[in-house]
């Protein structure tokens, strides 16, 4: 597909929508199964609104990909309809996916269909070299999909519903996207973290306590992952919205990054 995003302005005020004069890029967003307990209501596929709103502010169109086994099995074909991928947060990845047995009482929200879809979409995006932003659980999925492991629990609540600073590596894709190496506020909602980092990934962001908060895949055109939720503060923090802007800009094929500019 050829889609160009017209009149994208990198430094526009947060909340000011991009003008769309060409078909905007389609961003695949892995959905979750929502189970209703009330009698008479049916289960639904859903996604937290801030993800979609941040993509839309950047000029993209978020499209939910539900956790249906047929779609997971055909993720490569499914993603050929899309221009970029957003791997969102969610419950824990089943430890068996990275060669361990569940051994922590804090594990929650393990859903096999979610793991199947997320891992399949992640690997297909890498194979197709689609721009991909992996957030919170998404960063953990990326690491597991490439052979890494997770801490089933980091042993404290310092990153559960907390805001903190993240130090980004100079020249990393996240630093280039946000325009800073000291990013705050970063809203974290995770009790797990990366343990053995997959060999293909490069660490590029850390919390003040040393917790790894960001990685990227150098072999890809643009695949980055963050352990925090930039969409949670994107409405009032331009650098956080800029992460979504970079994803959509890459997906649109309209790339204006510092490393692409001649001196």
Secondary structure, DSSP 8 states (H G I E B T S, - for coil): -----TT--TT--TT-----SS---EEEEE-EEE---STT---EEE--HHHHHHHHHTT-EEEEE---HHHHHTHHHHHTT-SEEEE---S---GGGGT-----TT-----HHHHHHHHHHHHHHHHHT-EEEEETHHHHHHHHHTT--EES--SSSTTEEEEEEEEE-TT-HHHHHHT-SEEEEEEEE-S-EESS--TTEEEEEEETT--EEEEEETTSSSEEEESS-GGGTTTT-HHHHHHHHHHHHHHHT----GGGS--
